[in-house]
């Protein structure tokens, strides 16, 4: 009888430990996937912004950026926007001046993604901050992009 009680306690401890390991593994995998998706988005947006000639300051806000750049050598007007009425917000990209949009990230914690900096009167730096939500935490990704071809 005592043997069964001890065996039951050991089995309960082992199952509890295994369940915790499964939960931790799922949490780590989700965080890794969100981080990887965010890096892909930041890489694509950064590349487009580095090639940009100008940012439309009248149409750009903390949640929207509109700029002229190049796509495969062709002049293109890009629009990126964070949309939604509550978290999780979506980040969308348009490669045709805002006519149609494609969702590129769907787990934003905040719609305030873009910050703009001018030097000598020219907007030539954009800070992009993605706060991506997981079930248990927020993964912040930030980059400063300097527009190589910025003009007045």
N, C-alpha and C positions, 0 to 999 in steps of 0.2 A: 504494500500500500504506500509506504513512504517512497519507494522507488518510483512509483507512478507519479506522485506529486512532484518529486524532483525532476523527473523526465518532462512533465508538463511545464514546469517553470523554465527549464532550459529551452524547450521547443518554443514557448511563447517569446522568450528573449531573442532567439534566432530569427523567428518570423518577424518580430518587431524591427530588428536591425535590418533585415532584408527589405522590408517595406520602406524604411527610411532611405535606404540606398537607392531604391527605385525612384522615389520622389526627388531626391537630390540629383540624380542623373537626368531626369526629365527637365528639371529646372535649369541645370547647366546647359543641356542641349538646346532648350528654348532661347536662353540668353545668347548662346553662340550663334544660333541661326538669325536672331534679330540683329546682332552685331554685324554679321556678314552681309545681310541685306542692306543695312544702313551704310556700310562701307561702299558697296556697289553704287548706291544712290549718290553718296558724296563724291565718289570718283567721277561719275558721269556729269553731275552738276558742275564740279570744279573744272573739268576739262572744257565744258561749254563756256563757263564764265572766264576762264583764262584767255580764251580766244575772242571774247566779246570786245566790240568797239565802243559800245555805250549801253548804259542802263537807263531805261525810260523812268526817270525819277517821278514824273507825274502819276504813273500807273503802278509804281512799286511801293510796297508797304512792308510791315514786319511779317506779313503772311503771304505776300505776292511779290514776285520779281519778274519784270519783263525786260528783255535785253536782246540786242542784235549781235549775232555771232555767226558761226559757220558750222554746217553739217556736211561732212565729206567734201569740203571746199566750196559749198554753195551757201551764199548768204541766207540766213534763216532768223526769224524772230521767235525766240523761245519765251514761254511763260511757265513759271513754276508757281504753284499755289498750295497752301494748306487749307483744307476745307473741312467743314463739319460744325455742328452746333455744340458738341461736347466731346470729351475724350472717349475713345481714341479718334484723333483727327487723321485725315488722309493727306498725303502729299501727292500732287498730280503734276504731270509735265505735258506741255503742249509744244509741238515742234512746228506749228503752223499759225503762230500769232495769237493763239487762244481760241481757235475755231473748235478744236476737239482736244480732249484731255485723256491721258492714260494714268491710272493710279500706279505709283512706283513704291509707295510705302503706306501701310494702313494702320500703324500702331503709334502715331505721334501723341505724346502727352501734352504738348503745347502747340498752338498754331503760330506762335512767334518764332519764325525760323531765320529771318534775314535781318542783318544789321549792316548799315551802310556807312562808309568812311570816305571823306574827301581829303585830297591833298592838293594844295595850291588851286583850289576851286574846281578840281576834277574828281568826280566819283570814280575811284580806281581800286577800291577795296570793298569786298563783301564778306562778312562773317556769316557762315552758315552753321546753325546749331540745331541738330536733330535730337530730340529727347524721345527715345523709343521705349514704349512700355512693354513689359512682360507681365506675366501673372503675379510676380513677386517683387519686381523692382523696375527702375527706369535706367536705361542705358543711354548716357549722353555722348554724342559724337559732335565735335566742333572742328571747323577748319576755317582759316582765313584765306581768301582767294584774291590775288592781285590781278586785275585786268591788264594783260600785256599790251593790248592795243587800244587802251582807253583814250578817248578824245573829248574835247569840250562838249 
